[in-house]
Amino acid sequence: MKKVLIVDDSETDLKYLQKIVNEAHYTTITARSGKEAIEKARHEKPSLILMDIIMGDMDGFSTCREITRDPDLKEIPVVFVSSKNQRADHLWANRQGAKALITKPYRNEEILTQLQAYA
């Protein structure tokens, strides 16, 4: 079964994404910070990472940049799920190596589309 790492510092958002992913028959792993996400990605080798951008210790952009530059992790696709929705945010997400940026609030279908495309 494919694993998806969900990264968000909001417990509510984390649980909601986890429910969508689990109902689509994927295994979920969660992290609440960028640093924890990198550690879990190294240990668990997920097939996809769904990640918020605005987080405390290390934002999603920095975390994505570290993941995409790491030879052991760079093949794991990262999709941002964030309230940030300016054109600059989408461009910056792409420059950090993310495959997509889904804007909150999102529809379940948007998450499912990314699972089908990348997980």
Beta strands, then each sheet from edge to edge (+ up, - down):
strand 1: 3-7
strand 2: 27-31
strand 3: 48-51
strand 4: 78-82
strand 5: 100-103
sheet 1: 2+ 1+ 3+ 4+ 5+
end
